[in-house]
Amino acid sequence: MFGPIEKYLLEKINNETSIHMTLVDPEKITAKQASKIAESASQSGTAAIMIGGSTFVSQDHLDDVVKSIKQTVEIPIILFPNNITGISQNADAIWFMSLLNSVDPYFLMGAQILGAPLVKKLDLEPISLGYIIVGDGGTAGIVGKALPIPYSKPELAVAHALAGQYLGMHFIYLEGGSGARIPVPPNIIRTVKSVLDIPLIVGGGIRNKEQAIAAVSAGADIIVTGNIIESSDANQKMSEIVKGIRNK
Ligand code: 1GP
């Protein structure tokens, strides 16, 4: 059972080997700024816009951000919720995710049960995702009550990723934490990818073309960048990353 956005992602990965997505954090910006960012990201060739942050924004603000991005770009908008408050109408899809290394049942299955009826009601396409926090874990690790997997234990990352796949999840996401000092190391990506039959997403701390290429060369099917859209030379960096991973 694949919806149109998931099909789009899988086809794009199939055709281009690896793709880039842009994460927009509604906490940090106005709706107008969000649509500008999404527009330049789209012009740089990003495959989709993800919307989400680690803390809470008002529902109205989230709806405004999603709406204004939707009015501006053609590429899919996929919600990346940290809680049930991250669900919004006007998006195309939602990463229907479980934080696999959380010690809190709320982030494993509780929020999902609360949110599922609204996802249905709003007719959002759910895309099943196993989310794993690695490295220092950042804000997402604290908020999600995760036991972040140390980079010295790739076998634990493998165990979590395989468990997600065996439970039927369609994608696995290795999250190094937004703004992480160093991105998820290639050896972790390589080890996890070597056991998976489903696409692997990697994000957190990717700031330049070299880091992006290192991640996709190690096996990331999708890389996600967030913070760099706020840098002064954002357009150039994004284009370099998108072109870089295409021509790697
Ligand atoms: C999404 O955490 C990433 O997984 C985004 O990280 O903001 O560091 O690019 P950055």
Boltz pocket constraint, residues with backbone or C-beta under 6 A from the ligand:
constraints:
  - pocket:
      binder: B
      contacts: [[A, 23], [A, 174], [A, 175], [A, 176], [A, 177], [A, 178], [A, 179], [A, 180], [A, 202], [A, 203], [A, 204], [A, 205], [A, 206], [A, 224], [A, 225], [A, 226], [A, 227], [A, 228]]
      max_distance: 6.0
